[in-house]
Each structure stands twice: as structure tokens, then as C-alpha cells.
Amino acid sequence: MRKAMIGIVALAMVLLSSTGFAQQKTNQQKFELPIHSFEIGPEVSNIEYKEPGVMKEDGIMYGIGAAYTYRNNASMFRVEGKYSYGQVDYQNSGTVDGIDDYMFEIRGLLGRDYKISDKSIITPYIGFGYRYLNDDMSGKISSTGAYGYERESNYYYTPIGVKTLSDMGNGWSWGITAEFDYFWRGRQYSYLSDVSAVAYSDADNTQNDGYGLRGSVRVQGKGDTVSFVVEPFIRYWEIERSEYDYVLYKGVPNTAVVEPENESTEIGVMFMVLFYYLGN
């Protein structure tokens, strides 16, 4: 399934990029970005989480995203949010299938538009983001008899990137997004008490080092007040090993718990409806 999703997204990115270059620029109207725009729509992705040499999870996520953008005198403010849900399969010495996962993310961005031609605009931006992921293996037992537990992941980061948008004519436009995510801090909560409330207390691990990357290709078709958007994307995180936390085992704080080095890759596509107001 993951290989099929990667193939579909890669093909879509190539076709959309080729369309952007091949389209004839027959529309002679002035290329303008709207003052206000709001977009909303579904997304589907394949997500893979790995702790090298330890374990792996992967599965399909289904979500919905929304964003509002305001522009004034070449300045850009944008707020984005998304929620997704799916089921992933766990692989280690044993396996567990059908683990419920859900993810929530919100970001605020500030940028500035630079006109690089009559038909193209580039927008560098910076902002702040928060990403939450819940992986709930509580109540499940692996194929080797190990008991699962619920995990919560919290990332705080600064996105630094650039967006482009180019008019292709006839109401079509296309662009790319390239972004580096500066990782400030992560908090990982492992509810070990799900295994045994009598034997274990829960763990709280702090992560200090890591980074993220993301990119996408965007094509939209414009109507009088509504645009339709297709945007294949990739989102990647690499996080270093956490600090230790000492949890209780049968009432005694003698068990050191660490969140291993890990990486996650999410590849998918968004389908958005965009409402906008150009202004005067």
C-alpha cells in the first residue's frame, strides 16, 4: 500500500508540474493574489514511523485540512490546521495490526510576497507550529504476547520556507512549497500503566534535537469566487533520542525510560476548495 501511495503521489507531482510548464498563458488579465482566502478539504496519506533497529509502524491516514490567508501591502499572514485519523500496523519481534492513530496540527505563518515576473510571485515565510500525534495500542497484545500502551507525541517547531505561485492562463495557476522545520522541543508521554497500573507509572520524556522537512506541488483552477486545488505533498521528521525519565516499578523509581531516535515520513495528497475575495 505504501509503495502504491508513493507511486500515485510521484506521478501526480510530475503530471502537475508538466501541466504548469506546458499550459499556454493566454489569459492577459492582471495576476493578483486575493486579500482574503479560505480553503478547506480532505487529504489522504501513507505514514511510516520508524525507530531504527527497534520497531516500525505504517498505515493510511484520512484527514481534513483548512487554512485562512490574509494579504495586505505584500505582507502575508496565514493560519493552517488539520486533523487526520487512521490505523497503523506495528512490527517488532512481534506484530500488532489495526492500531488507532490520530493527528492534530496547527500553524501560524508570516511572509512577504515578491513579484518576480508579471505572472509569478514568491513568498518566503516563517512561523510557529504545534503537532500532536496519539498512538493508542492500549488493550492490544502483540503476536509474541507483549502488552501495548498509549503514546502521545507533542512537537513544537518553527517552519521556515518559501511558496511560489505562477499564472498559467485560462484560470489556472501552479506553485511549489519547500520548507525546513526547526525543532524546538518535543514531549513524549508513554502510558505504561496501561500494561499494569500496579507495576508501572507513566513516562514523560523530553526531546531536544531534531528537524523536519516538507514539500508540495500545488495546482488550482480558478472560478469567479472559488478555486479547486490539488496538492501532492511529503512531510518528514527526524528526531534524536530523548532525555531519560525514571519511572516507578512496583513503587520504586528505578526504571530508566528513553524515547529512541526516530523518523517519520508522510506522503499524500490534498484536495481543497478555496474561497477568496480579491478586493478593490
Residue pairs with C-beta under 8 A, 6 or more apart in sequence:
1 46
1 60
2 46
2 48
2 58
2 267
5 45
5 46
5 60
5 267
5 268
6 46
6 267
8 269
9 232
9 233
9 234
9 267
9 268
9 269
10 232
12 217
12 230
12 232
12 269
13 217
13 232
16 174
16 217
16 218
16 219
16 230
16 232
17 174
17 217
19 168
19 172
19 174
19 219
20 166
20 168
20 174
20 219
23 168
23 169
23 170
23 172
24 168
24 169
24 170
25 119
25 167
25 168
25 169
26 169
26 170
27 167
27 169
27 170
27 171
31 118
31 119
31 120
31 121
31 167
32 278
33 71
33 113
33 121
33 165
34 69
34 71
34 276
34 277
34 278
34 279
35 70
35 71
35 72
35 277
35 278
35 279
36 68
36 69
36 70
36 276
36 277
36 279
37 68
37 69
37 274
37 275
37 276
37 277
38 66
38 67
38 68
38 69
38 274
38 275
38 276
39 66
39 67
39 229
39 272
39 273
39 274
39 275
40 64
40 65
40 66
40 67
40 272
40 273
41 64
41 65
41 229
41 270
41 271
41 272
41 273
42 62
42 63
42 64
42 65
42 270
42 271
43 62
43 63
43 64
43 65
43 82
43 84
43 268
43 269
43 270
43 271
44 60
44 61
44 62
44 63
44 268
44 269
45 60
45 61
45 63
45 84
45 233
45 266
45 267
45 268
45 269
46 58
46 59
46 60
46 61
46 266
46 267
46 268
47 58
47 59
47 60
47 61
47 86
47 88
47 101
47 264
47 265
47 266
48 56
48 57
48 58
48 264
48 265
48 266
49 56
49 57
49 58
49 88
49 135
49 262
49 263
49 264
50 56
50 57
50 262
50 263
50 264
51 260
51 261
51 262
52 260
52 261
52 262
52 263
54 92
54 260
55 90
55 91
55 92
56 90
56 91
56 92
57 88
57 89
57 90
57 91
57 99
57 101
57 135
58 88
58 89
59 86
59 87
59 88
59 89
59 99
59 101
60 86
60 87
61 84
61 85
61 86
61 101
61 103
61 266
61 268
62 84
62 85
62 86
63 82
63 83
63 84
63 85
63 103
64 82
64 83
64 84
65 80
65 81
65 82
65 83
65 270
65 272
66 80
66 81
66 82
67 78
67 79
67 80
67 81
68 78
68 79
69 76
69 77
69 78
70 76
70 77
70 78
71 77
71 113
74 112
74 113
74 114
75 110
75 111
75 112
75 113
76 109
76 110
76 111
76 112
76 113
76 123
76 125
77 108
77 109
77 110
77 111
78 108
78 109
78 111
78 125
78 127
79 106
79 107
79 108
79 109
80 105
80 106
80 107
80 108
80 109
81 104
81 105
81 106
81 107
82 103
82 104
82 105
83 102
83 103
83 104
84 102
84 103
85 100
85 101
85 102
85 103
86 101
86 102
87 98
87 99
87 100
87 101
88 99
88 101
88 135
89 95
89 96
89 97
89 98
89 99
90 96
90 97
90 99
90 137
90 142
90 148
92 142
93 144
94 142
94 143
94 144
94 145
94 146
95 142
95 143
96 137
96 140
96 141
96 142
96 143
96 148
99 135
99 136
99 137
99 140
99 148
100 136
101 133
101 134
101 135
101 136
102 133
102 134
103 131
103 132
103 133
103 134
104 131
104 132
105 129
105 130
105 131
105 132
106 129
106 130
107 127
107 128
107 129
107 130
107 159
108 127
108 128
108 129
109 125
109 126
109 127
109 159
110 125
110 126
110 127
111 123
111 124
111 125
111 126
111 163
112 123
112 124
112 125
113 121
113 122
113 123
114 121
114 122
114 123
114 124
115 121
116 122
119 166
119 167
120 164
120 165
120 166
120 167
121 164
121 165
121 166
122 162
122 163
122 164
123 162
123 163
123 164
123 165
124 161
124 162
125 159
125 160
125 161
125 162
125 163
126 158
126 159
126 160
126 161
127 158
127 159
128 156
128 157
128 158
128 159
129 155
129 156
129 157
129 158
129 159
129 181
130 154
130 155
130 156
130 157
131 153
131 154
131 155
131 157
132 152
132 153
132 154
132 155
133 152
133 153
134 150
134 151
134 152
134 153
135 150
135 151
135 152
135 153
136 150
136 151
137 148
137 149
137 150
137 151
138 148
138 149
138 150
138 191
138 194
139 148
139 194
140 147
140 148
141 147
141 148
142 148
147 194
147 195
147 196
148 194
148 195
149 190
149 191
149 192
149 193
149 194
149 195
150 190
150 191
150 194
151 188
151 189
151 190
151 191
152 187
152 188
152 189
152 191
153 186
153 188
154 186
154 187
154 188
154 189
155 183
155 185
155 186
155 212
155 237
155 239
156 183
156 184
156 185
156 186
157 181
157 182
157 183
157 184
157 212
158 181
158 182
158 184
159 179
159 180
159 181
159 182
160 179
160 180
160 181
160 182
161 177
161 178
161 179
161 180
161 214
162 177
162 178
162 179
163 175
163 176
163 177
164 175
164 176
164 177
165 173
165 174
165 175
165 218
166 173
166 174
166 175
167 173
168 174
171 221
171 222
171 223
172 219
172 220
172 221
172 222
173 219
173 220
173 222
174 217
174 218
174 219
174 220
175 217
175 218
176 215
176 216
176 217
176 218
177 214
177 215
177 216
177 218
178 214
178 215
179 212
179 213
179 214
179 215
180 211
180 212
180 213
181 211
181 212
181 213
181 214
181 237
182 211
183 207
183 209
183 210
183 211
183 212
183 237
183 239
185 206
185 207
185 208
186 206
186 207
186 208
186 210
186 239
186 242
187 204
187 205
187 206
187 207
188 203
188 204
188 205
188 206
188 207
188 242
188 259
189 202
189 203
189 204
190 202
190 203
190 205
190 257
190 259
191 202
192 200
192 201
192 202
192 203
192 247
192 257
193 200
193 201
193 202
198 250
199 249
199 250
200 247
200 248
200 249
200 255
201 247
201 248
202 247
203 245
203 247
203 257
204 245
205 242
205 243
205 244
205 245
205 257
205 258
205 259
206 242
206 243
207 239
207 240
207 241
207 242
207 243
207 259
208 240
208 242
208 243
209 239
209 240
210 237
210 238
210 239
210 240
211 237
211 238
212 235
212 236
212 237
212 238
213 234
213 235
213 236
214 233
214 234
214 235
214 236
215 233
215 234
216 231
216 232
216 233
216 234
216 270
217 231
217 232
218 229
218 230
218 231
219 229
219 230
219 231
220 227
220 228
220 229
220 230
220 274
221 227
221 228
225 275
225 276
225 277
226 273
226 274
226 275
226 276
227 273
227 274
227 276
228 271
228 272
228 273
228 274
229 270
229 271
229 272
229 273
229 274
230 269
230 270
230 271
231 269
231 270
231 271
231 272
232 268
232 269
232 270
233 266
233 267
233 268
233 269
233 270
234 265
234 266
234 267
235 265
235 266
235 267
236 263
236 264
236 265
236 266
237 263
237 264
238 262
238 263
239 261
239 262
239 263
240 261
241 258
241 259
241 260
241 261
242 258
242 259
242 260
243 258
244 256
244 257
244 258
245 256
245 257
245 258
246 253
246 254
246 255
246 256
246 257
247 253
247 255
247 257
248 255
249 255
